[in-house]
Amino acid sequence: MLVSSIFVMAICCLASGDECSVDDGSCNVNINFQRKQSEVIAFHARMSTAVRSLAVRQTLIFDTKISNHGDGYNKATGIFTVPKSGTYVFVWVIRMYTAEHSIELVINDTVFGSTFLRAKNGDDGSVSNSVVVDVARGDNVFVRNHGSLVGDGIINNNQHGKSTFSGWRLG
């Protein structure tokens, strides 16, 4: 009986995937909640300059990478290519000046979220949204101008605020 109890506790410890030991019939598990840096998938990028005009469905380029753990974000194209399947959070913030734009978060060819802001007559404002979604390895995630509404005005980026695009994998 004692041998089978120790065996069950050892399996319990091994199943946890963390440091463990079986001493005098008890299972001691030391859990390390910090992920290895190589396991983290997260990015944050911002625009470095103002965008004065956008075409329909034009991808926004967030050309300054602040972080890019997992190397999924391409600052030249503005596209995040999912390196590992899972549930992700994506957040985008768009700052406008005397503008009116509808901005979409797209995964492959499907719109998963959108924002709209009208900041006219010298007004300045920001609009943001977030999406929690399951994506597969190789999916392309990006922020673009609306599919049929051109919009007008400036997407602003200066010392008072930046337009940003971020994402990270949950657990």
Backbone hydrogen bonds in HBPLUS format (Angstrom, degrees):
<---DONOR---> <-ACCEPTOR-->    atom                        ^
c    i                          cat <-CA-CA->   ^        H-A-AA   ^      H-
h    n   atom  resd res      DA  || num        DHA   H-A  angle D-A-AA Bond
n    s   type  num  typ     dist DA aas  dist angle  dist       angle   num
A0005-SER N   A0001-MET O   3.02 MM   4  6.26 152.4  2.10 148.7 156.5     1
A0006-ILE N   A0002-LEU O   2.99 MM   4  6.22 161.1  2.03 150.8 155.4     2
A0007-PHE N   A0003-VAL O   2.92 MM   4  6.11 155.7  1.98 146.8 154.3     3
A0008-VAL N   A0004-SER O   2.97 MM   4  6.14 160.2  2.01 146.6 150.8     4
A0009-MET N   A0005-SER O   2.97 MM   4  6.22 159.7  2.01 148.1 153.8     5
A0010-ALA N   A0006-ILE O   2.84 MM   4  6.02 153.4  1.91 149.0 156.7     6
A0011-ILE N   A0007-PHE O   2.96 MM   4  6.23 157.1  2.01 150.2 156.0     7
A0012-CYS N   A0008-VAL O   2.94 MM   4  6.19 155.4  2.01 144.9 152.1     8
A0013-CYS N   A0009-MET O   2.91 MM   4  6.21 157.5  1.97 148.6 153.9     9
A0014-LEU N   A0010-ALA O   2.86 MM   4  6.11 164.0  1.88 152.4 156.8    10
A0015-ALA N   A0011-ILE O   2.82 MM   4  5.94 153.8  1.88 151.1 158.2    11
A0016-SER N   A0013-CYS O   3.14 MM   3  5.33 137.0  2.33  99.4 111.1    12
A0017-GLY N   A0014-LEU O   3.15 MM   3  5.57 147.3  2.26 107.4 115.9    13
A0030-ASN N   A0019-GLU O   2.93 MM  11  5.29 162.7  1.96 145.3 151.1    14
A0021-SER N   A0028-ASN O   2.99 MM   7  5.34 143.8  2.13 141.7 152.3    15
A0028-ASN N   A0021-SER O   2.96 MM   7  5.34 177.1  1.96 168.4 168.3    16
A0023-ASP N   A0026-SER O   3.18 MM   3  5.53 144.3  2.31 152.3 156.9    17
A0026-SER N   A0023-ASP O   2.78 MM   3  5.53 168.7  1.79 138.0 141.8    18
A0039-GLU N   A0036-LYS O   2.86 MM   3  5.41 153.4  1.93 117.6 125.9    19
A0040-VAL N   A0037-GLN O   3.31 MM   3  5.47 147.7  2.42 103.0 111.4    20
A0169-ARG N   A0041-ILE O   3.01 MM 128  5.63 158.9  2.06 159.2 159.0    21
A0042-ALA N   A0069-HIS O   3.02 MM  27  5.11 151.1  2.11 128.9 136.6    22
A0069-HIS N   A0042-ALA O   2.74 MM  27  5.11 126.7  2.02 163.2 171.3    23
A0043-PHE N   A0167-GLY O   2.82 MM 124  5.45 156.0  1.87 159.5 163.1    24
A0167-GLY N   A0043-PHE O   3.05 MM 124  5.45 157.2  2.10 144.4 145.3    25
A0044-HIS N   A0067-SER O   3.03 MM  23  5.23 154.4  2.10 136.9 133.4    26
A0066-ILE N   A0044-HIS O   2.73 MM  22  5.39 163.6  1.76 156.5 160.1    27
A0067-SER N   A0044-HIS O   3.22 MM  23  5.23 156.9  2.28 138.7 141.8    28
A0045-ALA N   A0165-PHE O   2.93 MM 120  5.44 156.9  1.98 151.5 159.2    29
A0165-PHE N   A0045-ALA O   2.93 MM 120  5.44 155.1  1.99 152.2 155.8    30
A0046-ARG N   A0064-THR O   2.92 MM  18  5.25 153.6  1.99 139.5 147.1    31
A0064-THR N   A0046-ARG O   2.95 MM  18  5.25 155.6  2.01 163.7 167.1    32
A0047-MET N   A0163-SER O   2.99 MM 116  5.69 151.4  2.07 156.8 162.4    33
A0051-VAL N   A0155-ILE O   2.87 MM 104  5.04 159.4  1.91 143.6 150.4    34
A0155-ILE N   A0051-VAL O   2.89 MM 104  5.04 166.9  1.91 153.7 155.8    35
A0058-GLN N   A0055-ALA O   3.14 MM   3  5.24 152.1  2.22 131.2 125.6    36
A0057-ARG N   A0146-HIS O   3.03 MM  89  5.51 152.4  2.11 140.3 140.9    37
A0145-ASN N   A0058-GLN O   2.84 MM  87  5.27 153.9  1.91 140.4 147.2    38
A0060-LEU N   A0143-VAL O   2.82 MM  83  5.75 170.6  1.83 149.3 152.5    39
A0071-ASP N   A0068-ASN O   3.11 MM   3  5.29 160.5  2.15 122.7 124.6    40
A0081-THR N   A0072-GLY O   2.84 MM   9  4.97 161.9  1.87 142.3 139.2    41
A0074-ASN N   A0079-ILE O   2.97 MM   5  5.54 154.5  2.04 143.3 151.3    42
A0078-GLY N   A0074-ASN O   2.81 MM   4  5.65 147.7  1.92 156.6 166.8    43
A0080-PHE N   A0141-VAL O   2.84 MM  61  5.07 176.7  1.84 157.7 158.7    44
A0141-VAL N   A0080-PHE O   2.83 MM  61  5.07 162.2  1.86 147.7 153.9    45
A0082-VAL N   A0139-ASP O   2.91 MM  57  5.38 161.6  1.94 157.7 161.7    46
A0138-GLY N   A0082-VAL O   2.77 MM  56  5.08 168.6  1.79 143.1 146.0    47
A0086-GLY N   A0135-VAL O   3.02 MM  49  5.74 161.4  2.06 159.8 162.3    48
A0135-VAL N   A0086-GLY O   2.92 MM  49  5.74 164.5  1.95 167.1 166.0    49
A0170-LEU N   A0087-THR O   2.79 MM  83  5.66 174.8  1.79 164.0 165.8    50
A0088-TYR N   A0133-VAL O   2.89 MM  45  5.57 170.5  1.89 156.2 155.3    51
A0133-VAL N   A0088-TYR O   2.96 MM  45  5.57 156.9  2.02 155.4 162.4    52
A0089-VAL N   A0168-TRP O   2.87 MM  79  5.48 155.9  1.93 156.0 163.6    53
A0168-TRP N   A0089-VAL O   2.98 MM  79  5.48 144.5  2.10 145.7 156.4    54
A0090-PHE N   A0131-VAL O   2.88 MM  41  5.29 157.9  1.93 153.2 160.6    55
A0131-VAL N   A0090-PHE O   2.88 MM  41  5.29 149.4  1.97 148.9 158.2    56
A0091-VAL N   A0166-SER O   2.93 MM  75  5.22 161.5  1.96 139.9 144.6    57
A0166-SER N   A0091-VAL O   2.84 MM  75  5.22 161.6  1.87 161.4 165.2    58
A0092-TRP N   A0129-ASN O   3.17 MM  37  5.86 158.8  2.22 156.8 162.2    59
A0129-ASN N   A0092-TRP O   3.16 MM  37  5.86 145.5  2.29 154.2 163.9    60
A0093-VAL N   A0164-THR O   2.95 MM  71  5.17 160.6  1.99 141.8 145.9    61
A0164-THR N   A0093-VAL O   2.89 MM  71  5.17 139.9  2.05 133.5 146.4    62
A0094-ILE N   A0127-VAL O   2.80 MM  33  5.38 168.0  1.82 162.9 166.5    63
A0127-VAL N   A0094-ILE O   2.91 MM  33  5.38 150.7  1.99 143.9 153.1    64
A0156-ASN N   A0095-ARG O   2.73 MM  61  5.41 128.4  1.99 126.4 140.1    65
A0096-MET N   A0125-GLY O   2.72 MM  29  5.45 168.5  1.74 169.4 173.5    66
A0125-GLY N   A0096-MET O   2.97 MM  29  5.45 159.4  2.01 148.4 154.0    67
A0097-TYR N   A0154-ILE O   2.89 MM  57  5.29 155.1  1.95 151.3 155.8    68
A0154-ILE N   A0097-TYR O   3.30 MM  57  5.29 155.6  2.37 164.7 157.7    69
A0098-THR N   A0123-ASP O   2.89 MM  25  5.42 169.8  1.91 164.8 168.3    70
A0099-ALA N   A0119-ALA O   2.54 MM  20  5.17 128.8  1.79 140.9 147.2    71
A0119-ALA N   A0099-ALA O   2.72 MM  20  5.17 161.3  1.75 162.7 168.7    72
A0100-GLU N   A0152-ASP O   2.81 MM  52  5.42 155.0  1.87 157.0 155.5    73
A0152-ASP N   A0100-GLU O   2.95 MM  52  5.42 149.1  2.04 137.4 147.3    74
A0101-HIS N   A0117-LEU O   3.19 MM  16  5.87 146.1  2.31 155.3 161.5    75
A0117-LEU N   A0101-HIS O   3.14 MM  16  5.87 152.2  2.23 154.0 162.1    76
A0146-HIS N   A0102-SER O   2.86 MM  44  5.29 131.9  2.09 170.1 157.3    77
A0103-ILE N   A0115-THR O   2.96 MM  12  5.26 138.9  2.13 128.5 141.3    78
A0115-THR N   A0103-ILE O   2.80 MM  12  5.26 143.7  1.93 149.6 160.7    79
A0104-GLU N   A0144-ARG O   2.80 MM  40  5.35 167.5  1.82 159.3 163.5    80
A0144-ARG N   A0104-GLU O   2.88 MM  40  5.35 157.7  1.93 149.9 157.5    81
A0105-LEU N   A0113-GLY O   2.81 MM   8  5.11 161.9  1.84 139.4 142.9    82
A0112-PHE N   A0105-LEU O   2.84 MM   7  5.69 168.5  1.85 161.0 164.9    83
A0106-VAL N   A0142-PHE O   2.79 MM  36  5.41 174.5  1.79 169.7 171.7    84
A0142-PHE N   A0106-VAL O   2.92 MM  36  5.41 157.0  1.98 152.4 159.7    85
A0107-ILE N   A0110-THR O   2.88 MM   3  5.37 164.3  1.90 156.6 156.9    86
A0110-THR N   A0107-ILE O   2.98 MM   3  5.37 170.3  1.99 131.3 132.2    87
A0108-ASN N   A0140-ASN O   2.70 MM  32  5.07 160.8  1.73 156.4 160.1    88
A0123-ASP N   A0120-LYS O   2.98 MM   3  5.22 152.7  2.06 108.6 117.4    89
A0139-ASP N   A0136-ALA O   2.97 MM   3  5.67 164.4  1.99 145.2 146.0    90
A0158-ASN N   A0161-GLY O   3.04 MM   3  5.63 161.1  2.07 153.7 154.7    91
A0161-GLY N   A0158-ASN O   3.10 MM   3  5.63 165.0  2.12 118.4 123.2    92
